[in-house]
Amino acid sequence: MNETLKGTSKVHLAAATTLADLPYFSYQVSPETIAEEVAEQFQRDPELPGVLVVVGDRVIGMISKVKFFERMSQQFGRDLYLPRPIKLMPEIANPKVPPLVLMARTPVEEAVEQALNRPPAFVYEPIVVRTGKQLVLVDMRVVLIAQAQVLSRKNLFIQQQHLHTQQILESLRVEKERNQDYAKRLESELTRTQQMNEALEQQERSVREQAERIAQLNQRFISISQVLSERGQKAFQETFTGVNQITRHTAEVYRLSERLKRDVEIIDQATHQIAEITRQVKHLAVQAGLIASRSGQRTVGFDFITEAINKLANQVVVANQQVEEMANHFRHHIREVVQSTASGEKIARSLLSQVETTQQAIQELQTLLDAEGTAAAETEKEVLPTAVVA
């Protein structure tokens, strides 16, 4: 019977691979089996590593294919052993090294170690594996390949672990740098906090000094303001009195100006009447001249009268011009007086308004000073607790 699992290179082996995980061959014969039958089986199945000679579940012997054909290749080997039972072959009848029998749970590494401890001529002999009551053969080449795969997997695992370790070390290094950075930042924050505390203490001292200076300035300001208020009230009273007198005098001048204006208007009317009389006198003189010319009688007395009327008319005209000129000058002066009076009254009223505004401002200042004095006292009490809290 021959049972085999081929394709050893495709088997995925783990690091803890045992002999039970490897492909095996269960070719067994009895001691009476003719050697020629075994040779024919080897030829039919080139992958067979050897043959087990058993009786029941007991191993009588094991011969590998290599040793079998070595024996047959000797002089008279085929004639001597092929037609006879296999038990007569020296490797079965009187083996120099008994076959290596291991349990199926034996790890591959341990199996390789025990196999390599055999004599050099038997290092690559198949291994007999016991799986319960069954006995099978495992090719030493398969065991070595499995060992190589296991070592490769272990090496890969070691490389992965090494890479993982490097990654962990790199993460630790980064974390260490981060912690160092955190430590520096924490130290910087601590230094900054200390500086802020020192600055707060300095600000507290400065606030105390400023509060004291503010309190002193408030006292001086209140004292000066009180003096200014008292003197201002007195000055305002005097200013009110003077402004009222200016206003009364301005009103009186304005009334006088109005009277002069009316007188000038009367003079102006009289001047117009004189001018009208002069015009009529001239007209009469002209009429008289015309009448005298028409009558053809020109007397010396009439001429004298006409001449005298003309002279009188001329004098009246000159006098009228002088009166009118004086009236114009008088009227101009009256306008200047009226304008000056109006301007003075406007200035007096503006000054009075400004004085009232100033007096109101002083009253508001006095109220503000009273409130400021109270607030300064409260601020001075609250400065120290506020600085401590800050």
Salt bridges, closest charged atoms under 4 A:
GLU32 OE2 - LYS87 NZ 2.58
GLU70 OE1 - LYS67 NZ 4.00
GLU91 OE2 - ARG71 NH2 2.91
GLU109 OE2 - LYS154 NZ 2.14
ASP139 OD2 - ARG141 NE 3.77
GLU170 OE2 - ARG173 NH2 2.20
GLU175 OE1 - ARG178 NH1 3.48
GLU177 OE2 - ARG173 NH1 2.41
GLU189 OE2 - ARG192 NH1 3.93
GLU204 OE2 - ARG208 NH2 2.90
GLU252 OE1 - ARG255 NH2 2.07
ASP268 OD1 - HIS272 NE2 3.19
ASP268 OD2 - ARG331 NH2 3.64
GLU276 OE2 - ARG279 NH2 2.18
ASP303 OD1 - ARG298 NH2 3.18
GLU307 OE2 - LYS311 NZ 3.74
GLU325 OE2 - HIS329 NE2 3.73
GLU336 OE2 - HIS332 NE2 2.68
GLU336 OE1 - HIS333 ND1 3.82
GLU345 OE2 - ARG349 NH2 2.99
